[in-house]
Amino acid sequence: MTDVDVIIVGAGPTGLMLAAELRLAGARPLVLERRPEQGKTPKAHGLSGQILDLLHHRGLLEQVRGLVTDPVPPHRFPFGGVHVDLTRFDEPPLKALSVRQQSLERLLEEHATGLGAEVRRGHEVVGLRQDDVSVTAEVRGPDGTYEITAPYLVGCDGGRSPVRSMAGIGFPGTTYPEVNRIGQVKIPEGLTVHDNGDIETPELGRIKAGFTRTDTGVFALGSLTPGIVFIQTTEDDPGEIDDDVPMTLAELGDSIRRVLGGDVPLGEPVRLSRYQFSARQAERYREGRILLAGDAAHLLPSTGTAINVGMSDSVNLAWKLAAEIQGRAPEGLLDTYHAERHAAGARALLQSRAQVGLRRGHDEAAEALRAVFQELLDDEQAARRLASHVAGTDTRYPMPGSPHALAGMFVPDLALQTDDGATSVAELLRGARPVLLDLAGRPDLRELAQGRADVHTAKAEDRPADVLLIRPDGYVAWAGDDAEGLRESLATWFGA
Ligand SMILES: Cc1cc2nc3c(=O)[nH]c(=O)nc-3n(C[C@H](O)[C@H](O)[C@H](O)COP(=O)(O)OP(=O)(O)OC[C@H]3O[C@@H](n4cnc5c(N)ncnc54)[C@H](O)[C@@H]3O)c2cc1C
């Protein structure tokens, strides 16, 4: 066996976050990435949901904010064919930042390697075998093929996940036929843009801003940045597209011609991308010593949420895996990864599939469904509920023996006063360690947690419970005031 504890296959956002979290938990990860350098095809442009709170816990949120390309926070987010208006909330129930995936990955890689993780690029995992104590990966690297063995391996290798196939884990679900092609292009000669966003072309005349539906697809037109038009086409395409094949301006032009029946002049492209939606989830997230996370575990048929769910998998998995490797994990701890994150992934799929249902129909009944749904979202409570569902902040993990309303929920970021000054829950979680937070002066309960959690005493204005036991992933394992409950919860999550 090597000195590697966990082989991570794939250096996307999920794999890089996992590597960093494993380092924080004291484990030694090795990331193997088949691409010699970062992919050039633009992918995500937005990061939203609970992962922003988790990045705040790790002290990374300010750095992510530094990568934002459009500082205006989105006031409305699309949900299928309707929009959820967030302008009425002081504290939006769905937070979002416009960040390019490539910039995010660079930041995460710096973070992970800064903590001591190794990332090997140009190393493709081509074979796997496992026994009771280890997993061996066959790797094709720049200097030939070699084998590497470690106690665990995690497939963070994307939607087509070779790891998932090699582990024999099914990936049931649907791949939808529609292909979306997006182009942000400079306004060329021959194209007039009107004040209301409509465009005028020599061949097709005036085309209105927003959606134009035809028999062959949908043409969407918008303009967020002066001098640039945003165009999207949606067409049914029977084949599966390959994310690794970059989209070209000619491909966008051909698609526009098929949808609108004529040419739209296109200037120099600023961004070109395409995507196809699938709704799929791995049957299980663990097969022996092989685990799955991110797109390898789930594909969601809606925009803006996949990275949130994938990176959240990593934060959930890392501390459990590290405890297992370090021999301090209570019985069954690692299995709670599948139990918790498969359920969270299924819930993300639920809202994501609902968006497909709302988006796909173009007859009067479908229009009526969208109109009624949109009307319901005028209701503040409905909008808040839906936004929390999309953000993943309504996820509640089962916490045996802890009946408190906060148990199983993501911890609120309370402002705290300690003997050393002002702090917050997020700051206490920077090191990704379990935290026992005593808000009521309970030395007996603090004593119980010594050695298994970082113990802090503080005062909070709105005290949700006397004492909170918080897991490294920010979820409340236990809240209350009785020693027996705390003792049980400590044993369940952090060992006897
Ligand atoms: C056009 C487009 C727009 C998108 N927009 C958004 C958005 O706005 N918001 C959002 O949240 N999501 C968005 N997504 C989805 C998002 O890009 C994915 O959810 C995200 O990349 C998944 O991260 P991951 O780390 O799980 O997998 P990936 O990013 O797919 O990374 C997997 C890595 O594994 C590597 N790999 C694969 N096989 C092997 C092997 N055998 N050996 C070694 N390495 C291997 C791959 O090269 C790759 O680098 C978009 C996707 C596309 C295509």
Ligand as a Chemical Component Dictionary entry (heavy atoms), coordinates in Angstrom:
data_LIG
# 
_chem_comp.id                   LIG 
_chem_comp.type                 NON-POLYMER 
_chem_comp.pdbx_formal_charge   0 
_chem_comp.three_letter_code    LIG 
# 
loop_
_chem_comp_atom.comp_id 
_chem_comp_atom.atom_id 
_chem_comp_atom.alt_atom_id 
_chem_comp_atom.type_symbol 
_chem_comp_atom.charge 
_chem_comp_atom.model_Cartn_x 
_chem_comp_atom.model_Cartn_y 
_chem_comp_atom.model_Cartn_z 
_chem_comp_atom.pdbx_ordinal 
LIG C1  C1  C 0 -22.659 24.286 -20.514 1  
LIG C2  C2  C 0 -22.817 23.895 -19.076 2  
LIG C3  C3  C 0 -23.272 24.841 -18.167 3  
LIG C4  C4  C 0 -23.412 24.508 -16.813 4  
LIG N1  N1  N 0 -23.847 25.462 -15.946 5  
LIG C5  C5  C 0 -23.920 25.180 -14.627 6  
LIG C6  C6  C 0 -24.241 26.205 -13.686 7  
LIG O1  O1  O 0 -24.438 27.360 -14.032 8  
LIG N2  N2  N 0 -24.260 25.859 -12.345 9  
LIG C7  C7  C 0 -23.997 24.588 -11.925 10 
LIG O2  O2  O 0 -24.046 24.336 -10.713 11 
LIG N3  N3  N 0 -23.681 23.616 -12.799 12 
LIG C8  C8  C 0 -23.619 23.880 -14.136 13 
LIG N4  N4  N 0 -23.253 22.900 -15.007 14 
LIG C9  C9  C 0 -22.970 21.560 -14.491 15 
LIG C10 C10 C 0 -21.548 21.495 -13.902 16 
LIG O3  O3  O 0 -20.622 21.864 -14.896 17 
LIG C11 C11 C 0 -21.267 20.094 -13.379 18 
LIG O4  O4  O 0 -22.288 19.749 -12.461 19 
LIG C12 C12 C 0 -19.915 19.986 -12.691 20 
LIG O5  O5  O 0 -18.841 20.127 -13.588 21 
LIG C13 C13 C 0 -19.782 18.643 -11.985 22 
LIG O6  O6  O 0 -18.592 18.625 -11.273 23 
LIG P1  P1  P 0 -17.853 17.246 -10.958 24 
LIG O7  O7  O 0 -16.580 17.638 -10.304 25 
LIG O8  O8  O 0 -18.779 16.331 -10.258 26 
LIG O9  O9  O 0 -17.570 16.597 -12.401 27 
LIG P2  P2  P 0 -16.760 17.193 -13.629 28 
LIG O10 O10 O 0 -16.661 18.671 -13.554 29 
LIG O11 O11 O 0 -17.366 16.587 -14.845 30 
LIG O12 O12 O 0 -15.294 16.643 -13.420 31 
LIG C14 C14 C 0 -14.978 15.294 -13.633 32 
LIG C15 C15 C 0 -13.504 15.197 -13.963 33 
LIG O13 O13 O 0 -13.142 13.829 -14.002 34 
LIG C16 C16 C 0 -12.212 13.648 -15.040 35 
LIG N5  N5  N 0 -12.220 12.230 -15.415 36 
LIG C17 C17 C 0 -13.194 11.541 -16.053 37 
LIG N6  N6  N 0 -12.820 10.272 -16.221 38 
LIG C18 C18 C 0 -11.601 10.134 -15.676 39 
LIG C19 C19 C 0 -10.709 9.036  -15.536 40 
LIG N7  N7  N 0 -11.000 7.812  -15.982 41 
LIG N8  N8  N 0 -9.517  9.247  -14.911 42 
LIG C20 C20 C 0 -9.178  10.468 -14.434 43 
LIG N9  N9  N 0 -9.995  11.552 -14.563 44 
LIG C21 C21 C 0 -11.204 11.371 -15.162 45 
LIG C22 C22 C 0 -12.719 14.583 -16.126 46 
LIG O14 O14 O 0 -11.683 14.895 -17.040 47 
LIG C23 C23 C 0 -13.173 15.788 -15.319 48 
LIG O15 O15 O 0 -12.165 16.755 -15.185 49 
LIG C24 C24 C 0 -23.107 23.198 -16.378 50 
LIG C25 C25 C 0 -22.645 22.233 -17.284 51 
LIG C26 C26 C 0 -22.496 22.572 -18.621 52 
LIG C27 C27 C 0 -21.992 21.533 -19.586 53 
# 
loop_
_chem_comp_bond.comp_id 
_chem_comp_bond.atom_id_1 
_chem_comp_bond.atom_id_2 
_chem_comp_bond.value_order 
_chem_comp_bond.pdbx_ordinal 
LIG C1  C2  SING 1  
LIG C2  C3  SING 2  
LIG C2  C26 DOUB 3  
LIG C3  C4  DOUB 4  
LIG C4  N1  SING 5  
LIG C4  C24 SING 6  
LIG N1  C5  DOUB 7  
LIG C5  C6  SING 8  
LIG C5  C8  SING 9  
LIG C6  O1  DOUB 10 
LIG C6  N2  SING 11 
LIG N2  C7  SING 12 
LIG C7  O2  DOUB 13 
LIG C7  N3  SING 14 
LIG N3  C8  DOUB 15 
LIG C8  N4  SING 16 
LIG N4  C9  SING 17 
LIG N4  C24 SING 18 
LIG C9  C10 SING 19 
LIG C10 O3  SING 20 
LIG C10 C11 SING 21 
LIG C11 O4  SING 22 
LIG C11 C12 SING 23 
LIG C12 O5  SING 24 
LIG C12 C13 SING 25 
LIG C13 O6  SING 26 
LIG O6  P1  SING 27 
LIG P1  O7  DOUB 28 
LIG P1  O8  SING 29 
LIG P1  O9  SING 30 
LIG O9  P2  SING 31 
LIG P2  O10 DOUB 32 
LIG P2  O11 SING 33 
LIG P2  O12 SING 34 
LIG O12 C14 SING 35 
LIG C14 C15 SING 36 
LIG C15 O13 SING 37 
LIG C15 C23 SING 38 
LIG O13 C16 SING 39 
LIG C16 N5  SING 40 
LIG C16 C22 SING 41 
LIG N5  C17 SING 42 
LIG N5  C21 SING 43 
LIG C17 N6  DOUB 44 
LIG N6  C18 SING 45 
LIG C18 C19 SING 46 
LIG C18 C21 DOUB 47 
LIG C19 N7  SING 48 
LIG C19 N8  DOUB 49 
LIG N8  C20 SING 50 
LIG C20 N9  DOUB 51 
LIG N9  C21 SING 52 
LIG C22 O14 SING 53 
LIG C22 C23 SING 54 
LIG C23 O15 SING 55 
LIG C24 C25 DOUB 56 
LIG C25 C26 SING 57 
LIG C26 C27 SING 58 
# 
